[in-house]
């Protein structure tokens, strides 16, 4: 098997697949982090809008 050139190709394909999966996982983690940042940002805006709304209603 060590002299079989097909064995090296299999190793190479396996490494490429692993790299591709690692890149895909990295991309997924980036998307999750970006989604979490957007969620926090929207929550902050929502909280601010609620505070402003109640302050306006209490003042009138």
N, C-alpha and C positions, 0 to 999 in steps of 0.2 A: 504494500500500500504506500510506503514512503516514496517509492519511485514512480508512482502513478501520478501523471500530470493532472489528472482529473481531481485528485485529492487537494492539490494546491488551489485549483479553481473553486472547489467547494469552500475551502477556508476563506478565500478572497470574497466570494459571494456572501458568506456568513458574516464577515467583517463589514462589508458594505451594508448589508441588511441591518446589522447592529448599529452602525453609524446613522443610517437613515432613521431608525427607530429612536435613537438618542436625540436627533435633530427634531423629530416630530414631538417627542416628549418635551423638549425645551420650548418648542413653539406653543404647545398646549399650556405649559406653565406660564409663559409670557402672556397668553390670552387670558388666563385665569387672573393673573396679577393685574392686568389692565382692567378687566371687568370689576375686580374688587376696588380699584382706585375710582372707577366711574361710579360704583355703587356708593362709596363713602362720600364722594363729591356731591352726588344727587341728594343724599341724606342730609348733608350739611346745608345745601340750598333749601331743601324742604323744611328743615328745622328753622332756618332763618326766616323763610316766608311765613311760617306759622307764628313765630314770635312777632313779626311785623304786623300781621293781620290782627292778632289779639291786642297788641299795643294800640293800634288804630281804633279798634272796636271799644276798648276800655276808655280811651280818651274821649270818645264821642258820647 
